[in-house]
Amino acid sequence: MLAIYLHDAKRAMCGAGLVALALASSSCSAVVSGTHDTTFDFLVAPLPAGTFQGWTDITLGEDISSFGQAELYGVTLQVEKPPTITDMSFMSTLTAYAVNASGQQTQMAHVESFQRGETSVQMHVDYYGDLHPLFKDAHTIHIIWVGSANPAFTAWPADGIWVSGDVTINLD
């Protein structure tokens, strides 16, 4: 099971507006273009089969059509807590899919393997096109996370492992 809790969803939504949300009272043409970052958190707790899945909604305060091209530049993951987990090797694989309004899934990024000792992992970006058609509505992009747990990892905390992520996008 992969979960994002309400307070984290709110933080992701606030961050997802990027710097542009701070300018919501400005005209659309004054929205800051360029590279922006936002963060999100999620809990990894594998099912008995060793897999996990979940979703994240990232909501913008502006209509996505008020921006020109929107592109994914990168996603970086790191362990948030507990402090006893020192690397990302508790996961074997992870893939992020965007799901648009018609239910079509588009693979956005993935990690083929997590190595012992890696404290931060850059996901491989698979989608280099414009993000506009991937939004489920004018403000929200819906991301599904699908992964597998490392079967050799046996130190699962009862409450799972929190992972934080940093997303970098470019707005034109």
C-alpha positions as CSV (number, residue, x, y, z in Angstrom):
1,M,0.0,0.0,0.0
2,L,1.3,3.4,-0.9
3,A,-0.5,6.3,0.7
4,I,-0.3,10.1,0.7
5,Y,-2.0,11.6,3.7
6,L,-4.2,14.7,3.7
7,H,-1.7,17.1,5.3
8,D,0.9,15.9,2.7
9,A,-1.6,16.3,-0.1
10,K,-2.2,19.8,1.0
11,R,1.5,20.5,1.1
12,A,1.9,18.9,-2.3
13,M,-0.9,21.0,-3.7
14,C,0.5,24.2,-2.2
15,G,4.0,23.4,-3.6
16,A,2.6,22.3,-6.9
17,G,1.4,25.7,-7.6
18,L,5.1,26.5,-7.6
19,V,6.2,30.1,-7.5
20,A,3.4,30.9,-10.0
21,L,0.7,30.4,-7.3
22,A,2.2,33.3,-5.3
23,L,1.3,35.4,-8.3
24,A,-2.3,34.2,-8.7
25,S,-3.5,37.8,-8.5
26,S,-1.4,38.8,-11.4
27,S,-2.5,38.5,-15.0
28,C,-1.8,35.1,-16.8
29,S,0.9,36.8,-18.8
30,A,2.7,37.7,-15.7
31,V,2.9,34.1,-14.3
32,V,6.6,33.2,-13.7
33,S,7.9,30.9,-16.4
34,G,11.0,28.8,-15.9
35,T,12.0,25.9,-13.8
36,H,10.1,25.2,-10.6
37,D,10.2,22.5,-7.8
38,T,7.6,21.0,-5.6
39,T,7.7,18.3,-3.0
40,F,5.4,15.4,-2.0
41,D,5.6,12.6,0.6
42,F,4.2,9.1,0.5
43,L,4.2,6.0,2.7
44,V,5.5,2.7,1.4
45,A,4.0,-0.4,3.1
46,P,4.1,-3.5,0.9
47,L,1.2,-5.9,0.4
48,P,1.9,-9.6,1.2
49,A,2.7,-10.1,-2.5
50,G,5.6,-7.7,-2.2
51,T,4.0,-5.0,-4.4
52,F,2.6,-1.5,-3.5
53,Q,0.6,1.1,-5.3
54,G,-1.1,4.4,-4.7
55,W,-1.8,7.8,-6.1
56,T,-1.0,11.4,-5.7
57,D,-3.0,14.4,-7.0
58,I,-1.0,17.6,-7.7
59,T,-3.2,20.5,-8.0
60,L,-2.3,23.9,-9.5
61,G,-3.9,27.1,-8.4
62,E,-3.9,28.3,-12.0
63,D,-5.6,26.7,-15.0
64,I,-2.9,24.6,-16.8
65,S,-4.0,26.3,-20.1
66,S,-2.8,29.6,-18.7
67,F,0.7,28.3,-19.3
68,G,2.4,27.5,-22.6
69,Q,4.5,24.3,-22.7
70,A,4.8,22.4,-19.3
71,E,7.5,19.8,-19.1
72,L,8.7,17.3,-16.5
73,Y,12.5,17.8,-15.9
74,G,13.0,15.4,-13.0
75,V,11.9,13.5,-10.0
76,T,14.2,12.7,-7.0
77,L,13.3,10.4,-4.1
78,Q,14.8,10.1,-0.7
79,V,13.9,8.4,2.6
80,E,12.1,10.8,5.0
81,K,11.5,8.6,8.0
82,P,12.1,6.6,10.1
83,P,15.7,7.5,10.7
84,T,16.7,3.8,11.0
85,I,16.2,3.4,7.3
86,T,19.4,4.7,5.8
87,D,18.9,4.0,2.0
88,M,16.3,3.3,-0.7
89,S,17.1,-0.4,-1.0
90,F,13.8,-1.4,0.6
91,M,12.2,-0.9,-2.9
92,S,13.1,-2.9,-6.0
93,T,11.2,-0.9,-8.6
94,L,9.0,2.1,-8.9
95,T,7.0,3.6,-11.9
96,A,4.9,6.8,-12.0
97,Y,2.0,7.0,-14.4
98,A,-0.1,10.1,-15.2
99,V,-3.8,9.4,-15.7
100,N,-5.8,11.9,-17.8
101,A,-9.5,12.6,-17.8
102,S,-10.3,9.7,-20.2
103,G,-8.4,7.3,-18.0
104,Q,-5.4,6.9,-20.3
105,Q,-2.2,6.1,-18.4
106,T,1.1,7.6,-19.6
107,Q,4.4,6.4,-18.0
108,M,6.1,9.5,-16.7
109,A,9.2,8.1,-14.9
110,H,10.6,5.0,-13.4
111,V,13.4,3.4,-11.3
112,E,14.5,-0.1,-12.5
113,S,16.4,-0.9,-9.3
114,F,17.4,0.7,-6.0
115,Q,20.9,0.0,-4.7
116,R,22.1,-0.5,-1.2
117,G,23.7,2.8,0.1
118,E,21.7,5.1,-2.2
119,T,20.2,7.8,0.0
120,S,18.7,9.8,-2.9
121,V,17.6,8.4,-6.2
122,Q,16.8,10.2,-9.4
123,M,14.0,8.6,-11.4
124,H,14.5,8.1,-15.1
125,V,12.2,10.5,-16.9
126,D,10.2,8.6,-19.6
127,Y,7.9,11.3,-20.8
128,Y,9.4,14.4,-22.4
129,G,6.3,15.9,-24.0
130,D,3.9,18.6,-22.9
131,L,2.1,17.8,-19.6
132,H,-1.1,19.6,-20.7
133,P,-2.9,16.5,-22.1
134,L,-2.0,14.5,-19.0
135,F,-4.0,16.6,-16.6
136,K,-7.2,15.0,-15.4
137,D,-8.8,18.5,-15.4
138,A,-7.7,22.1,-15.8
139,H,-5.9,22.1,-12.4
140,T,-4.9,18.6,-11.4
141,I,-2.5,15.9,-12.6
142,H,-3.2,12.5,-11.1
143,I,-0.2,10.3,-10.6
144,I,-0.4,6.5,-9.9
145,W,2.7,4.9,-8.3
146,V,3.3,1.2,-8.8
147,G,6.3,-0.6,-7.4
148,S,7.7,-3.7,-5.8
149,A,9.4,-4.1,-2.5
150,N,12.9,-5.7,-2.2
151,P,12.2,-9.3,-1.0
152,A,15.6,-9.3,0.8
153,F,14.6,-6.3,2.9
154,T,13.1,-7.6,6.2
155,A,13.4,-4.7,8.5
156,W,9.9,-3.2,7.7
157,P,8.8,-0.8,10.4
158,A,5.2,-1.5,11.6
159,D,4.2,2.0,10.3
160,G,5.9,1.6,6.9
161,I,8.6,3.9,5.4
162,W,8.0,7.5,4.4
163,V,9.6,8.6,1.2
164,S,9.7,12.2,0.1
165,G,10.0,13.4,-3.5
166,D,11.1,16.5,-5.3
167,V,9.5,17.2,-8.8
168,T,11.1,19.7,-11.2
169,I,9.0,21.1,-14.0
170,N,9.5,23.8,-16.6
171,L,6.7,26.2,-17.4
172,D,6.8,28.4,-20.6
